[in-house]
């Protein structure tokens, strides 16, 4: 497992990038952003309940003293993150929103040092700089005139902080003996409870059950965007420091760019290629022999 941990994080980041394909398809069915959040939470909870019921029923039981971990995870990393990120996208340029979101590894690095007592090394800082520079090039911010508002900027920073908390909260649950599947199940179960009040429940139910194709789309969305990546990502945090994992996950904008080019036939520019090269350099450098503490 330890030898495969980096690969698991790379697969997780790639899956999260693929989420955009499903979101576009669900939007075409008439669902809003919050409706899509409900689809993700509900289908993820259902699928993981069935998985745990068959494979490890003990993981369906959690201690009352640990409830706060899963409730905090649900509110912060699912509900607040989605609210801030989607509002940020609607308030300013998508490219700027993406760049702000990928400041999250910096927050992971700082929070890991404060809360988890993780070392900040020169190697991590250099890898972080390479990743951020690559993200700026990949998103096309340079050479364009993106729209930025103070509201959008603050929402984008908020989204980055809440996104970073995934790598801070989940290791706490892992250290208390919960599996990746159990953590994701309870997080999205509690998040579903909140999403029920924020979405059009009737529309979501009618849309998902309208046809076998719609239902399979919802299942695929949950598997690719949540079930598979978190089942792989959470256990990997046993062997990879949260800040390193966050930097490795920067594969997401790379895969997102490749999807936009090969699936949606959007143009690939020289700056995008440079951005991909910088991000990959950051990921590779991050996984070389650790540097000394700075």
C-alpha positions as CSV (number, residue, x, y, z in Angstrom):
1,X,0.0,0.0,0.0
2,X,2.8,2.4,0.9
3,X,4.5,2.0,-2.5
4,X,1.2,2.7,-4.3
5,X,0.2,5.7,-2.2
6,X,1.5,8.3,-4.7
7,X,-0.3,6.5,-7.5
8,X,-3.5,6.4,-5.5
9,X,-3.4,10.2,-5.0
10,X,-2.7,10.8,-8.7
11,X,-5.7,8.6,-9.6
12,X,-7.8,10.5,-7.1
13,X,-6.8,13.9,-8.6
14,X,-7.6,12.6,-12.1
15,X,-11.0,11.4,-11.0
16,X,-11.8,14.8,-9.5
17,X,-10.9,16.4,-12.8
18,X,-13.2,14.0,-14.6
19,X,-16.1,15.2,-12.5
20,X,-16.6,18.2,-14.8
21,X,-17.8,15.9,-17.6
22,X,-20.6,14.6,-15.4
23,X,-21.5,18.0,-14.1
24,X,-22.0,19.3,-17.7
25,X,-24.2,16.3,-18.5
26,X,-26.3,16.8,-15.3
27,X,-26.7,20.5,-16.1
28,X,-28.0,19.6,-19.5
29,X,-30.8,17.7,-17.7
30,X,-31.9,20.9,-16.0
31,X,-30.3,20.5,-12.6
32,X,-28.8,23.5,-10.7
33,X,-25.5,23.5,-8.9
34,X,-27.1,22.6,-5.5
35,X,-29.2,19.9,-7.1
36,X,-26.0,18.4,-8.4
37,X,-24.5,18.5,-4.9
38,X,-27.5,16.6,-3.6
39,X,-27.1,14.0,-6.4
40,X,-23.4,13.5,-5.5
41,X,-24.1,13.2,-1.7
42,X,-27.1,10.9,-2.0
43,X,-25.6,8.5,-4.5
44,X,-22.3,8.4,-2.7
45,X,-24.0,7.6,0.6
46,X,-26.1,4.9,-1.0
47,X,-23.2,3.2,-2.8
48,X,-20.8,3.3,0.1
49,X,-23.5,2.0,2.5
50,X,-23.9,-1.1,0.2
51,X,-20.1,-1.5,-0.1
52,X,-19.6,-1.4,3.7
53,X,-22.6,-3.6,4.3
54,X,-21.1,-6.3,2.2
55,X,-17.4,-5.9,3.0
56,X,-17.0,-4.5,6.5
57,X,-20.2,-3.9,8.6
58,X,-18.1,-2.9,11.6
59,X,-17.2,0.3,9.8
60,X,-20.9,1.3,9.7
61,X,-20.6,1.9,13.5
62,X,-19.0,5.1,14.7
63,X,-18.4,6.3,18.2
64,X,-20.5,9.2,19.5
65,X,-17.4,11.0,20.5
66,X,-16.2,10.9,16.9
67,X,-19.4,12.4,15.4
68,X,-18.0,15.9,15.4
69,X,-15.3,14.8,12.9
70,X,-17.8,13.7,10.2
71,X,-20.2,16.6,10.8
72,X,-17.3,19.0,10.5
73,X,-16.0,17.3,7.4
74,X,-19.5,17.4,5.8
75,X,-20.1,21.1,6.6
76,X,-16.7,22.4,5.8
77,X,-15.3,20.2,2.9
78,X,-18.6,19.5,1.1
79,X,-21.3,22.2,1.8
80,X,-19.2,25.3,2.5
81,X,-16.6,24.4,-0.1
82,X,-19.2,23.8,-2.8
83,X,-21.1,27.0,-1.8
84,X,-18.0,29.2,-2.0
85,X,-16.5,27.7,-5.1
86,X,-19.7,27.8,-7.2
87,X,-20.4,31.3,-6.0
88,X,-16.9,32.3,-6.9
89,X,-17.2,30.9,-10.4
90,X,-20.4,32.9,-10.8
91,X,-18.8,36.1,-9.5
92,X,-15.7,36.2,-11.6
93,X,-13.6,34.5,-14.3
94,X,-13.5,30.7,-14.0
95,X,-9.8,30.8,-14.6
96,X,-9.2,33.0,-11.6
97,X,-11.5,30.8,-9.4
98,X,-9.4,27.8,-10.4
99,X,-6.2,29.5,-9.6
100,X,-7.5,30.6,-6.2
101,X,-8.7,27.1,-5.5
102,X,-5.2,25.7,-6.1
103,X,-3.7,28.0,-3.5
104,X,-5.2,25.3,-1.2
105,X,-1.9,23.3,-1.0
106,X,-0.4,26.3,0.7
107,X,-3.1,26.3,3.3
108,X,-2.7,22.6,3.7
109,X,1.0,23.1,4.3
110,X,0.4,25.8,6.9
111,X,-2.4,24.0,8.7
112,X,-0.5,20.7,8.7
113,X,2.4,22.5,10.4
114,X,0.1,24.1,13.0
115,X,-2.3,21.2,13.7
116,X,-0.5,18.0,12.6
117,X,3.0,19.2,13.4
118,X,4.2,18.5,9.8
119,X,7.5,19.9,8.7
120,X,7.7,22.7,6.1
121,X,10.7,21.9,3.9
122,X,12.4,23.8,1.1
123,X,11.4,20.9,-1.3
124,X,7.7,21.4,-0.5
125,X,7.9,25.1,-1.0
126,X,9.6,24.8,-4.4
127,X,7.2,22.1,-5.5
128,X,4.3,24.4,-4.4
129,X,5.7,27.3,-6.4
130,X,6.1,25.2,-9.5
131,X,2.5,23.9,-9.1
132,X,1.0,27.4,-8.7
133,X,2.9,28.8,-11.6
134,X,1.8,25.9,-13.8
135,X,-1.9,26.4,-12.7
136,X,-1.7,30.0,-13.8
137,X,-0.5,29.0,-17.2
138,X,-2.9,26.1,-17.6
139,X,-6.0,28.2,-16.8
140,X,-5.0,30.9,-19.3
141,X,-5.0,33.8,-16.9
142,X,-1.9,35.2,-18.5
143,X,-2.7,36.8,-21.9
144,X,-6.3,37.4,-21.0
145,X,-8.3,40.0,-19.1
146,X,-10.1,37.9,-16.5
147,X,-12.9,39.5,-14.4
148,X,-12.2,39.8,-10.7
149,X,-14.5,41.1,-7.9
150,X,-13.8,41.4,-4.2
151,X,-16.7,39.1,-3.5
152,X,-15.5,36.5,-5.9
153,X,-11.9,36.8,-4.6
154,X,-13.0,36.3,-0.9
155,X,-15.2,33.4,-1.9
156,X,-12.3,31.8,-3.9
157,X,-10.0,32.1,-0.9
158,X,-12.7,30.6,1.2
159,X,-13.1,27.7,-1.2
160,X,-9.4,27.1,-1.1
161,X,-9.3,27.0,2.7
162,X,-12.3,24.6,2.9
163,X,-10.8,22.4,0.2
164,X,-7.6,22.3,2.1
165,X,-9.4,21.0,5.2
166,X,-10.0,17.6,3.5
167,X,-6.3,16.8,4.1
168,X,-6.5,18.1,7.7
169,X,-9.7,16.5,9.0
170,X,-9.6,13.1,7.3
171,X,-6.3,12.1,8.8
172,X,-7.9,12.6,12.3
173,X,-10.5,10.0,11.4
174,X,-8.0,7.7,9.9
175,X,-5.9,7.8,13.1
176,X,-9.0,6.7,15.0
177,X,-9.4,3.6,12.9
178,X,-12.0,4.5,10.3
179,X,-11.5,3.3,6.7
180,X,-11.5,5.6,3.7
181,X,-14.9,4.2,2.7
182,X,-16.4,4.8,6.2
183,X,-15.1,8.4,6.4
184,X,-16.5,9.2,3.0
185,X,-19.8,7.5,3.7
186,X,-20.5,9.4,6.9
187,X,-19.2,12.7,5.6
188,X,-21.5,12.6,2.5
189,X,-24.4,11.2,4.6
190,X,-24.3,14.3,6.9
191,X,-23.7,16.5,3.9
192,X,-26.8,15.0,2.2
193,X,-28.9,16.1,5.2
194,X,-27.8,19.7,4.6
195,X,-28.1,19.5,0.8
196,X,-31.7,18.3,1.1
197,X,-32.7,21.8,2.4
198,X,-30.7,23.7,-0.2
199,X,-31.8,21.9,-3.4
200,X,-35.0,21.1,-5.3
201,X,-35.5,17.6,-3.9
202,X,-38.4,16.8,-6.1
203,X,-36.7,17.8,-9.3
204,X,-33.6,15.8,-8.4
205,X,-35.6,12.6,-7.7
206,X,-37.7,13.0,-10.9
207,X,-34.6,13.6,-13.0
208,X,-32.5,10.8,-11.6
209,X,-35.4,8.2,-11.9
210,X,-36.7,9.4,-15.3
211,X,-34.7,6.8,-17.2
212,X,-32.1,4.1,-16.7
213,X,-29.6,6.3,-18.5
214,X,-30.1,9.2,-16.0
215,X,-29.8,6.8,-13.0
216,X,-26.5,5.3,-14.4
217,X,-25.2,8.8,-15.0
218,X,-25.9,9.6,-11.3
219,X,-24.2,6.4,-10.3
220,X,-21.2,7.1,-12.5
221,X,-21.0,10.6,-11.2
222,X,-20.8,9.4,-7.6
223,X,-18.3,6.7,-8.4
224,X,-15.9,8.9,-10.3
225,X,-16.2,12.1,-8.3
226,X,-16.3,10.7,-4.8
227,X,-16.4,6.9,-4.1
228,X,-13.3,5.8,-6.0
229,X,-11.0,8.9,-5.3
230,X,-11.8,9.1,-1.6
231,X,-11.4,5.3,-1.1
232,X,-7.9,5.7,-2.6
233,X,-7.0,9.2,-1.2
234,X,-7.9,8.7,2.5
235,X,-5.8,5.5,3.1
236,X,-2.9,7.1,1.2
237,X,-2.8,9.8,3.9
238,X,-1.4,7.2,6.2
239,X,1.8,7.2,4.2
240,X,1.9,10.6,2.6
241,X,2.0,13.9,4.4
242,X,-1.1,16.0,3.7
243,X,0.9,18.9,2.1
244,X,2.6,16.4,-0.3
245,X,-0.7,14.8,-1.1
246,X,-2.2,18.2,-1.9
247,X,0.6,19.1,-4.3
248,X,0.3,15.7,-6.0
249,X,-3.4,16.3,-6.4
250,X,-2.5,19.3,-8.6
251,X,-2.6,16.7,-11.4
252,X,-6.3,17.7,-11.5
253,X,-5.9,20.8,-13.6
254,X,-3.6,18.9,-16.0
255,X,-6.2,16.2,-16.5
256,X,-9.0,18.9,-16.7
257,X,-7.1,20.6,-19.5
258,X,-6.6,17.4,-21.4
259,X,-10.3,16.6,-21.1
260,X,-11.2,20.1,-22.4
261,X,-8.9,19.5,-25.4
262,X,-9.7,15.9,-26.3
263,X,-13.4,15.7,-25.2
264,X,-14.7,19.2,-25.8
265,X,-12.2,20.1,-28.6
266,X,-11.0,23.3,-27.0
267,X,-7.7,24.7,-28.2
268,X,-4.3,23.8,-26.6
269,X,-1.9,26.7,-26.4
270,X,1.9,26.8,-25.8
271,X,1.3,28.4,-22.4
272,X,-1.0,25.5,-21.4
273,X,1.7,23.0,-22.4
274,X,4.2,25.0,-20.3
275,X,1.7,25.0,-17.4
276,X,1.3,21.2,-17.6
277,X,5.1,20.8,-17.7
278,X,5.5,23.0,-14.6
279,X,2.8,21.1,-12.6
280,X,4.3,17.8,-13.5
281,X,7.8,19.1,-12.5
282,X,6.3,20.1,-9.2
283,X,4.8,16.7,-8.6
284,X,8.0,14.9,-9.5
285,X,10.2,17.2,-7.4
286,X,7.8,16.8,-4.5
287,X,8.4,13.1,-4.5
288,X,12.1,13.1,-4.7
289,X,14.2,12.4,-1.5
290,X,12.9,14.9,1.1
291,X,14.9,18.0,1.6
292,X,16.1,19.5,4.9
293,X,13.8,21.4,7.2
294,X,13.8,25.2,6.5
